[in-house]
Amino acid sequence: MLTNYLKTAFKVLLRRKVFTAISLFGIAFTLVVLIVAASLLDQIFGPHALEPKLDRSLGVFMARLSGENMSQNGNPGYRLLNETLRNLPGAESVALYTSADPVATYKDGERISLSLKRTDGAFWQVLNFRFLEGGPFSSQDDANGNFVAVINESTRRKLFGGAPAVGKTFELDSQTFRVVGVVPDVPFLRMVPFSDVWAPLQTAKTRQYQSQLMGGFQATIVGRTGADLPGIRAEFHRRVKATPLPDPKRYNKLECEAETMFEFVATELFGLSDGRATKLLAILTGLALLFMILPALNLVNLNVSRILERASEIGVRKAFGATSRTLVGQFLVENLLLCVLGGTIGLVLASLALRLINSTGVMPYSQLSVNLRVFFAGFTLSLVFGLVSGVYPAWKMSRLHPVEALNGGAL
C-alpha cells in the first residue's frame, strides 16, 4: 500500500512541475532560516565539549546597583563575586574571570587585535580545554602574578607563524607574557570560554578592581549535582542582599543572580524580572511557529487548488470504491514526500549557508553546523510542516461526493 502511495506521489509531483517547484522553494527557504537560527541557538546554549558540566553549572554575569536617582548596570565586580561565592554550600568549584576585552599587540610593525580574558586557576578545572601544546597556568601562577598566558591556535599562527609557541614570549597591552599553553580556537558565541589569550587575574595593571562591587567580572559555579543548584541560587541571593552598599545615600539596592546562560540572555532583554526565561522561551517558540504557519497556509492554498484540478480523478476513484481513508492517506503521503524532499534541499542549503557564515569571520571562530541535534530539529520540522499543510486539504478532498467530484465540484 505505502509503495503504491509513493509511486503515485512521485508521478503527481513530476506531472505538476511548477507547483512542485514553488512548494519545494517555500519549504526549503523556511527550513534554511529555521535551521540557521537553531544552529545559532545551539552554539550559544547547547552542550559543548568545552563545558561538560553545563547541566550542573550556573553563571553570574550581570549586576545592577540602583538608587532613587541613579543606577549602574553591567558585569559584577571582583569584590562582589569574591565575597559572595567563596565556600558556597553545594558548590564543587567556582571560577572567576573577566570578560574578553579587546587589546592589541604588534608584529613587524603590524597591529594585531586580540581578545584578552584574565582568569583564576579554577577556570581550567571548570572548563575542559584540549591543549595542543603545554598546559594551563595554575592557581599558584595567579596568586604570584606570574606573567604567563595560554593562547589559541590562531594567535599562535599570527605571532609565531604556526611554530611551537610554548616558552616563547610576546607583548600584549604593554605587558610581556610567556606562553605556557596553546588551545584550539574557541567559538565567539561560547561566551564563558571564548578569548584569544588567557592570563592570570593578578597580572592586571592595578589592584583597584579588588575593591569594586561593579565592573568587568563574571563567574561560573559548578554544583556537586544538578540537585544542588536551587540551594546555590538561594544562598548566593541571600549573600548579595547582605552585601554592604558603597554609598547608601546614592544606592539602596544591589541585584545579582546566579543563572543559566538562557536566563542571562533573558535578563539582558527583560531585566531581573520574574519569569524572564519563560518570556524568552515563549517569544522564540512564537517566532518559530509564526514563521512555519505563514508558508504552511500558502501551501494549504496551493494544495486546495491542486485538489480542484484533480476533482475528476477523485470522483473516479470514489466511484470505484476508494474510501475516504484511502484518499486521505494518499494525499498525506504526497504532501509528506513533498516536504521531506523540500526538507532535504533545505538541509543541504542550510549547511552551505552555515559554512558561508563560518568563513566570513563575522563571528570569530564560529563552528556553526547541522549537527545531530539541529538535523533532528530540521527533519522534525519538515514532517510537522507536511502534516500541518496537508491535513485540511486531505480532509476536504475526502468529503467530496463522487458526482460533485466528477463534475469538478468545489471544495
C-alpha positions in Angstrom: 0.0 0.0 0.0 2.7 2.5 1.0 4.7 1.6 -2.0 1.8 2.4 -4.3 1.2 5.6 -2.5 4.8 6.7 -3.0 4.8 5.7 -6.7 1.6 7.7 -7.3 3.0 10.7 -5.3 6.2 10.8 -7.4 4.1 10.8 -10.6 1.8 13.5 -9.3 4.8 15.7 -8.3 6.5 15.3 -11.7 3.3 15.9 -13.5 2.8 19.3 -11.8 6.3 20.7 -12.1 5.5 24.4 -11.5 3.5 23.6 -8.3 6.2 21.2 -7.1 9.0 23.8 -7.7 7.1 26.6 -5.9 6.3 24.3 -2.9 9.9 23.0 -2.7 11.2 26.5 -2.7 8.9 27.6 0.1 9.7 24.6 2.2 13.4 24.8 1.7 13.6 28.5 2.3 11.6 28.2 5.5 13.8 25.4 6.7 17.0 27.2 5.9 16.0 30.1 8.1 14.9 27.9 10.9 18.0 25.7 10.8 20.4 28.6 10.8 18.5 30.1 13.8 18.5 26.7 15.5 22.3 26.3 14.9 23.0 29.7 16.4 20.9 28.9 19.5 22.6 25.5 19.7 26.0 27.2 19.6 25.0 29.6 22.4 23.0 27.3 24.7 23.7 23.7 23.6 26.1 21.2 25.1 29.7 21.7 24.1 33.0 19.8 24.8 34.5 22.9 26.4 31.7 23.0 29.0 31.0 19.4 30.0 29.4 20.3 33.4 26.8 22.7 31.8 23.9 20.7 33.3 25.1 21.5 36.8 26.5 24.9 36.3 25.3 28.5 36.9 26.9 31.7 35.9 27.0 35.2 37.4 27.1 37.6 34.5 25.1 40.7 35.4 24.6 43.0 38.3 22.5 46.1 39.0 23.2 48.8 41.6 20.4 51.3 41.9 19.0 54.2 43.9 16.3 56.7 43.7 18.1 58.9 41.1 20.8 56.7 39.5 21.7 53.2 38.7 24.6 51.1 37.3 24.1 48.0 35.1 26.8 45.7 33.9 29.2 43.0 34.9 29.6 42.4 38.7 32.9 43.5 40.2 35.6 41.2 41.7 34.8 42.2 45.3 31.2 41.3 45.0 32.0 37.9 43.5 34.9 37.2 45.8 32.8 37.9 48.9 29.7 36.0 47.9 30.9 33.0 46.0 33.6 31.6 48.3 32.6 28.4 50.2 29.1 28.2 48.8 27.3 25.1 50.2 26.8 22.5 47.4 29.4 24.0 45.1 32.1 21.8 43.7 34.1 24.6 42.2 33.9 28.3 41.4 35.8 30.2 38.7 36.2 34.0 38.4 37.2 35.7 35.2 36.9 38.9 33.3 35.0 39.4 30.0 37.1 39.0 26.9 38.5 42.6 26.4 39.9 43.9 23.2 43.7 44.5 23.3 46.4 44.9 20.7 49.9 43.6 20.0 52.4 44.3 17.2 54.4 42.1 15.0 56.8 43.6 12.4 55.1 46.9 12.8 51.6 45.5 12.1 48.9 45.9 14.6 47.1 42.6 15.7 43.8 42.9 17.5 43.2 40.2 20.1 40.8 39.4 23.0 42.2 39.0 26.5 40.5 37.2 29.3 42.1 37.2 32.8 41.1 34.2 34.9 41.9 32.4 38.2 43.4 28.9 38.3 40.0 27.3 38.9 38.9 28.4 35.4 40.8 25.5 33.9 39.1 22.9 36.1 35.6 24.2 35.4 36.2 24.1 31.6 37.6 21.3 29.5 40.1 22.8 27.1 42.1 20.5 24.9 45.7 21.6 24.8 47.7 21.4 21.5 50.8 22.4 23.4 51.7 22.7 27.0 49.0 23.2 29.6 47.1 25.7 31.7 48.6 28.1 34.3 47.8 27.2 37.9 46.2 28.9 40.9 49.8 29.4 42.2 50.7 31.3 39.0 47.6 33.5 39.6 48.5 34.1 43.3 52.1 35.0 42.4 51.0 37.2 39.5 53.2 35.3 37.1 53.2 36.7 33.5 52.2 33.5 31.8 49.5 33.0 29.2 47.5 30.5 27.3 46.9 31.4 23.6 44.6 30.0 20.9 45.7 28.4 17.7 45.0 31.5 15.6 47.1 33.7 17.9 50.0 31.2 17.6 49.8 31.5 13.9 49.6 35.3 13.9 52.5 35.7 16.4 54.8 32.7 15.7 53.8 31.6 12.2 52.3 28.4 13.5 55.6 27.2 15.0 55.6 25.7 18.6 54.9 28.6 21.0 55.4 27.2 24.5 58.2 29.0 26.2 58.2 32.0 23.8 57.2 35.5 24.9 55.1 38.2 23.4 54.0 41.7 24.4 50.3 42.4 24.9 48.7 45.5 26.3 52.2 46.8 27.3 52.9 43.6 29.3 55.2 40.7 28.4 53.8 37.2 28.7 55.4 33.8 28.4 53.3 31.2 26.6 52.6 28.1 28.7 49.8 26.5 26.6 48.1 26.6 23.2 44.4 25.5 22.7 42.1 25.3 19.7 40.1 28.3 18.7 37.0 28.8 20.9 33.8 29.9 19.1 32.8 33.5 19.8 29.3 32.5 20.8 30.6 30.4 23.7 30.8 33.5 26.0 32.4 31.8 29.1 35.4 30.2 27.5 35.9 32.5 24.5 39.1 34.5 24.1 42.3 34.7 22.1 44.6 35.0 25.2 44.0 33.9 28.8 46.2 35.3 31.6 46.1 35.2 35.4 43.9 37.7 37.2 46.8 39.0 39.3 48.6 40.2 36.1 46.1 43.2 35.9 47.9 46.5 35.8 46.3 47.8 39.0 44.7 46.2 42.1 41.8 48.7 42.0 39.4 46.0 40.7 39.7 44.1 44.0 37.6 46.7 45.8 34.8 47.2 43.2 31.3 45.8 43.5 30.6 46.5 39.8 32.7 46.1 36.8 34.2 43.7 34.3 34.0 40.3 36.1 31.9 37.1 35.7 31.9 33.8 37.4 30.9 30.1 36.9 29.6 27.9 39.7 29.6 24.2 39.3 27.4 22.3 41.7 28.2 18.8 43.0 25.0 17.6 41.4 22.1 19.3 39.5 20.0 19.0 42.6 22.4 21.4 44.4 21.7 24.3 42.1 18.4 25.6 43.7 20.2 25.8 47.1 23.2 27.5 45.5 20.9 30.1 43.9 19.2 30.8 47.2 22.4 31.1 49.2 24.0 33.4 46.7 20.9 35.6 46.5 21.0 35.9 50.3 24.6 36.8 50.4 24.1 39.5 47.7 21.2 41.0 49.7 23.5 41.1 52.8 26.4 42.9 50.9 27.1 46.4 52.3 26.5 49.1 49.7 29.3 51.6 48.9 27.2 54.7 49.4 23.7 54.1 50.9 22.7 57.7 50.2 23.1 57.1 46.5 22.4 53.4 46.2 19.9 51.4 48.2 19.6 48.2 46.2 22.0 45.6 44.7 20.7 42.9 42.4 22.7 40.0 41.1 21.6 36.4 40.4 23.2 33.0 39.7 21.6 31.9 36.5 21.9 29.7 33.4 23.1 31.1 30.1 19.5 31.1 28.8 18.3 33.0 31.8 21.2 35.5 31.3 20.0 36.3 27.7 16.5 36.7 29.1 17.9 39.1 31.8 19.6 41.1 29.0 16.2 41.5 27.3 13.8 41.8 30.3 16.0 42.7 33.3 15.9 40.8 36.6 12.2 40.2 36.4 10.3 37.1 37.4 9.5 34.7 34.6 12.1 36.2 32.3 13.2 32.8 30.9 9.6 31.8 30.3 9.0 35.0 28.4 12.1 34.5 26.2 11.1 30.8 25.5 7.6 31.9 24.6 8.9 34.6 22.2 11.3 32.1 20.5 8.6 29.5 20.2 6.1 32.0 18.9 8.5 33.3 16.2 9.3 29.7 15.1 5.6 28.8 14.9 4.7 32.1 13.1 7.5 31.5 10.5 6.2 28.0 10.0 2.5 28.8 9.9 2.7 31.5 7.2 4.3 29.3 4.5 2.1 26.4 5.7 -1.0 28.5 4.9 0.3 29.3 1.5 1.0 25.6 0.9 -2.5 24.7 2.0 -3.9 27.1 -0.6 -1.8 25.5 -3.3 -2.9 22.1 -2.1 -6.5 23.1 -2.3 -6.0 24.4 -5.8 -4.3 21.1 -6.7 -7.2 19.1 -5.4 -9.7 21.1 -7.5 -7.6 20.2 -10.6 -7.8 16.5 -9.5 -11.5 16.5 -8.7 -12.4 14.2 -11.6 -9.7 11.8 -10.6 -11.0 11.7 -7.1 -14.6 11.2 -8.4 -13.5 8.2 -10.5 -11.6 6.6 -7.5 -14.6 7.1 -5.2 -17.0 5.7 -7.8 -14.8 2.6 -7.9 -14.9 2.2 -4.2 -12.0 4.2 -2.8 -12.6 5.1 0.8 -12.1 8.5 2.4 -9.4 7.0 4.5 -7.5 5.7 1.4 -7.7 9.2 -0.3 -6.6 11.0 2.9 -3.7 8.6 3.2 -2.7 9.1 -0.4 -2.8 12.9 -0.2 -0.9 13.0 3.1 1.8 10.7 1.7 2.1 13.1 -1.3 2.4 16.1 1.0 4.9 14.4 3.3 7.0 13.3 0.4 7.0 16.9 -0.9 8.0 18.2 2.5 10.7 15.6 3.0 12.2 16.5 -0.4 12.0 20.2 0.4 13.4 19.5 3.8 16.4 17.6 2.3 17.1 20.5 0.0 16.7 22.9 2.9 19.2 20.9 5.0 21.8 21.0 2.2 21.3 24.7 1.6 21.4 25.4 5.4 24.7 23.5 5.6 26.1 25.7 2.8 24.8 28.8 4.5 26.4 27.9 7.8 29.7 27.2 6.1 29.5 30.6 4.5 28.8 32.3 7.8 31.8 30.5 9.4 34.1 31.6 6.6 33.1 35.3 6.7 34.6 35.8 10.2 31.5 37.8 11.3 31.5 35.7 14.5 35.2 34.8 15.2 35.9 31.1 15.2 32.3 30.2 14.8 31.6 26.4 14.3 28.0 26.6 13.1 26.9 23.3 11.6 24.0 21.0 11.1 24.9 18.6 13.9 22.6 15.7 15.1 20.5 18.0 17.3 20.0 20.5 14.6 19.4 17.8 11.9 16.8 16.2 14.1 15.1 19.5 14.7 15.1 20.3 10.9 13.8 16.8 10.0 11.0 17.0 12.6 10.0 20.5 11.3 9.8 19.1 7.8 7.3 16.4 8.9 5.3 18.8 11.0 5.2 21.2 8.1 3.9 18.4 5.9 1.2 17.3 8.3 0.0 20.9 9.1 -0.2 21.9 5.4 -1.8 18.5 4.3 -4.4 17.6 6.9 -7.0 20.2 5.9 -6.8 19.7 2.1 -6.8 15.9 2.6 -9.9 16.1 4.8 -11.8 18.4 2.3 -10.8 16.1 -0.5 -12.2 13.0 1.3 -15.6 14.7 1.7 -16.1 15.3 -2.0 -19.2 13.4 -3.3 -18.4 11.3 -6.3 -20.9 13.1 -8.5 -19.6 16.5 -7.5 -16.1 15.4 -8.0 -16.8 14.1 -11.5 -18.4 17.4 -12.3 -15.3 19.3 -11.0 -17.2 20.3 -7.8 -16.0 23.0 -5.5 -14.5 22.3 -2.1 
